[in-house]
Amino acid sequence: MPTKRTPRPQGKLPAAAASRALVDHGFVPVRAKLIEVAAFLDRVERHGAADDFRCVALRTAAQVLLDGKPERARRILERLSDPTTKPDAVSTGKAALGAWQKPSSPKRAK
Amino acid sequence: MRYIEPHGHMVSRTTDDYQAMVTAGCVAVCEPAFWAGFDRSSADGFRDYFRQITEYEPARAAKFLLPHFAWLCINPKEAEDLALAADVLAMIPEFLTKPNVLGIGEIGLNRNTRNELKVFEQHVDLAVKYNQLILVHTPHLEDKLKGTRLIVDLLRSHPGVKPERVIIDHVEEHTVNLVLDRGFWAGITLYPDSKSSPPRAVDMLETSGHDRIWLNSACDWGVSDPLAVPKAAFEMRRRGHTAAYVDHVLYQNPVRFLSQCPKFRLGA
């Protein structure tokens, strides 16, 4: 891959960054999503589906939330991504599943 | 507020959506060719679809005073069938002269297969041959990172491609800089359950810059929101970004990219 990079201006925060307002508006919706994650993990465990590769991937990715490092969204997306680099020989179906499964076992449930 | 919806599959939407979008400040809508939710059985199905987005849909949008533009291709979800793809690719040039056609799109990859990559390259060849803008679809979920890398590599190695005339859509936090750093435009798609939410989109604008990015709803027949773009404007304003900043991202950026096609004109 060519390594030439095109310079781009850095993004910037608004002059009057409303940091308190960010929490005021964002906390309750995000709190709800975090509880949904917890309830989902409880649910799949209760119903014997916790070993599904997608549930395993979710638990692994969630560890990023607590490692104290930045760019958590990017790193979680990368953890859920196919790390291979070559095009696949054949399609395994039209729909992606949300987490990558090693091809040693059936690549994707269908 | 004024904004452009640069990626909406309006054939799947009701006239109520047109009315709501115009009421929210939409001044133009662009419709890339995409998958109908089922595989067409022949190239004739595409001929009818191309007629729909170049003749019928602009007339429907005009009833709501909304300029309608289109992009043409065979979507990557149907690109596994190389014979069908060849038939559709051969048909596309006769539609490129339609007054609302802006370029080739949304081409790209779905499951990152060899056949998809082959058909993607054929579309790029066609776009270069006819000096068309290019709109690229990147794969979903776990396939996006790999697919975006394959797409960027192919585009960068193609001697006829000018990165400033290519927009690579559906970027997320793990692909946005991969696209921007190599000179392409990036599109952020706002979906309720996948791709990006309005808050995450504004995060990307704040951390990766906002000069070569547009936002779109990619509203279609699935879970999607035709008013996602104005909702992102609200998120920007709530964080303290100025009205000029919102206008830059939601109106001026798409105008700047799309105006590279002389057929993109907005009324007074």
Interface residues (C-beta under 8 A of the other chain):
Chain A: M1 P2 K4 R5 T6 R8 P9 Q10 G11 K12 L13 P14 A15 A16 A17 A18 A21 L22 H25 G26 E71 A73 R74 R75 L77 E78 L80 S81 D82 P83 T84 T85 P87 D88 A89 V90 S91 T92 G93 K94 A95 A96 L97 G98 A99 W100
Chain B: K77 E80 N110 R111 N112 T113 R114 N115 E116 L117 P139 H140 L141 E142 D143 K144 L145 K146 R149 L150 V152 D153 R156 S157 P163 E172 E173 H174 L180 D181 R182 G183 P199 R200 D203 M204 L205 E206 T207 S208 G209 H210 D211 R212 R238 R239 G240 H241 T242 Y245
